[in-house]
Amino acid sequence: MRDQKLIAVTKYVGDDEILALLDAGVNDFGENRVNVFLEKYLRHQDKHIHWHFIGHLQSKKVKKVINQIDYLHSLDRLSLADEINKHRLESLNCFIEVNISGEENKYGLDFKNVLDFFQKMKEYDKINVIGLMGMATHTSDEVLIRRQFDQLVQLKAQIKEQFNETIALSMGMSNDYLIAIDMGADYLRIGSLLYEED
Ligand SMILES: *Cc1c(COP(=O)(O)O)cnc(C)c1O
């Protein structure tokens, strides 16, 4: 079996849940809002936590958070890369976000632009692209979810072929993580499922 890294998405919950997850051996946490992230970051600075920023990041907010995070899952445009390169002190592990659902209101690069963007990122010394991130449509249609995740699988193969680099896939949420694991996910971003009452 391949190993997947669980990122516990804590955007819906507070400190009690974070402490319980730490107790359970989880050290990777995901947040999607700058201000909420910063509050949690400051309150838990004494703990061994890897913070993943998974939400849309506005360029004007980059300098507030960029040296506090360990991973960025939402790198989706050159202007954001420019801003990160300006403010980040050390190289940052990033995932390029791909709009795999094709929904217009979703962030992420179009499939066809990903390889060029991947290559371009090599000019940015503070950006270390370690993978691709995508969010599938929230649906019970497994065929549709598979078709969307497959775009990431294909891009990973193309990157291997063109650049001889093996990248990671950040895909799979509460609704679709079993499919994501089956299709080769490396990082699962799971929120609501962790906090369901039984
Ligand atoms: C909220 C969120 C998740 C987790 O979603 P759940 O459905 O609660 O598991 C994963 N990724 C991103 C980018 C999110 O915003």
The ligand as an SDF file (V2000), in Angstrom:
LIG
                    3D

 15 15  0  0  0  0  0  0  0  0999 V2000
  -12.8670   22.7060    3.2910 C   0  0  0  0  0  0  0  0  0  0  0  0
  -11.8490   22.1600    2.3760 C   0  0  0  0  0  0  0  0  0  0  0  0
  -11.4900   20.8080    2.4150 C   0  0  0  0  0  0  0  0  0  0  0  0
  -12.1490   19.8050    3.3530 C   0  0  0  0  0  0  0  0  0  0  0  0
  -13.4790   19.6190    3.0130 O   0  0  0  0  0  0  0  0  0  0  0  0
  -14.4010   18.5100    3.7040 P   0  0  0  0  0  0  0  0  0  0  0  0
  -15.4550   18.2570    2.6960 O   0  0  0  0  0  0  0  0  0  0  0  0
  -14.9060   19.1150    4.9540 O   0  0  0  0  0  0  0  0  0  0  0  0
  -13.5620   17.3050    3.9450 O   0  0  0  0  0  0  0  0  0  0  0  0
  -10.5070   20.3720    1.5440 C   0  0  0  0  0  0  0  0  0  0  0  0
   -9.9030   21.2140    0.6720 N   0  0  0  0  0  0  0  0  0  0  0  0
  -10.2120   22.5090    0.5990 C   0  0  0  0  0  0  0  0  0  0  0  0
   -9.4970   23.3750   -0.3920 C   0  0  0  0  0  0  0  0  0  0  0  0
  -11.2020   23.0250    1.4470 C   0  0  0  0  0  0  0  0  0  0  0  0
  -11.5110   24.3290    1.3630 O   0  0  0  0  0  0  0  0  0  0  0  0
  1  2  1  0
  2  3  1  0
  2 14  2  0
  3  4  1  0
  3 10  2  0
  4  5  1  0
  5  6  1  0
  6  7  2  0
  6  8  1  0
  6  9  1  0
 10 11  1  0
 11 12  2  0
 12 13  1  0
 12 14  1  0
 14 15  1  0
M  END
$$$$
